[in-house]
């Protein structure tokens, strides 16, 4: 035998602190809430892992959104947005439905449609 303050307790019976049913002491597990051992022993059915949602605000989160020294985006005009086919040229239609009119600078959309007849026969 060793030099211990407590007995081994291999035949000890205890109650679950949550449901009150009797179990062997070695079958009960410690409950942890918000990363702290709260000294509650529970059975396998009552045990649950520590919830991460309860840990909100425990750790600092730094998530900046603003840029410290912002500059305007001049690449739109530098890329040749004068109809010469720059890298940021905008097309809003799909050929042949729409196209970019270089004279007016607007997108022109056109389309054709026709309506026909449908005959339904039921027997």
Buried (B, 14 or more C-beta within 10 A) or exposed (E): EEEEEEEEEEEEEBBBBBEEEEBEEEEBBEBBEEEEEEEBBBBEEBBEEEEEEEEEEEEEEEEEEEEEEEEEEEEEEEBEBEEEEBEEEEEEBEEEEBBBEEEEEEEEEEEEEEEEEEEEEEE
